[in-house]
Amino acid sequence: MPPSSACGQHVELASTHAVRITRCTCGTVHVTLVASGVTVRVSAEALHGLAAGLKQAVERLDDAPQLGSTTIN
């Protein structure tokens, strides 16, 4: 695994019990999943795509029946 370079100061964009999103001075957006501590670094453009995908998934979760649903492995 290549060594990670240190980012500069971060500005918090959003923070909830589940996620913390910050932007570094270099422009990289850091999405940290609080429960696992995993951080994904993406561009602002990639964050837009990620947010659209998550929104679609949440809408489907809310509409999905609890029993007899199809799973994808």
N, C-alpha and C positions, 0 to 999 in steps of 0.2 A: 504494500500500500504506500503510495507516495506521501511524503509529509505534507500536511495542510499548512497553507500560509495564513498568518494571522490577519484578520480584518481590522479595520479601524473602529471608531466609535459607531454605535448603533442608535438609530431612532426607532422607537417602538411605533409600529403601525396599528397593531391590534393585540389584545391579550384577553383570553378567556380561561376558564378552568381546564380547557382541553388543548389550546394552542396558543403559542406566542409567536408573533410575526414582527420582525425587525428589518430595517434596511441599513446596510453598511455604507460608509462614506464612498466606497468604490462602486456602489449601485446594486450590489448583490442583495437579494432578499433572502432572509433566513426564516424558514418555517420550522418551528420546534414543536413536536408533539409532546405535551407535558407528561403524559402517563409513561411513555417509554424513554423520553429524553432524546429521541432521534431528531436530528436537525437535517433538513434538506435545504441546500442552497440553490436558488434559481434566479433567473433574470426576472425583471418586472413583467415582461411579455409572457414568460412561462407561467408566472403566477396567475395571470389572467386565464390561461388555459386550464390550469389546475383548479382554480376557483369554479370555472364553468362546469368542469367534470364532477367536482364534489357536489355542486348544487344539483346537477342532474341526478346523481346517485341518491342524495337525500330525498329528493322529490319521489323517486321510485321506491325508496324505503317506506316513505309515508303512505304511498298508494298500494304497496304490495300486501297481498293477503298473508297472514301469519302461518297458515297451514297449507300444505300442498304447493308451496312455491318451488320454482325451479332453481337449482343451484348450478353454478359454473365453477369447475375446478381448474 
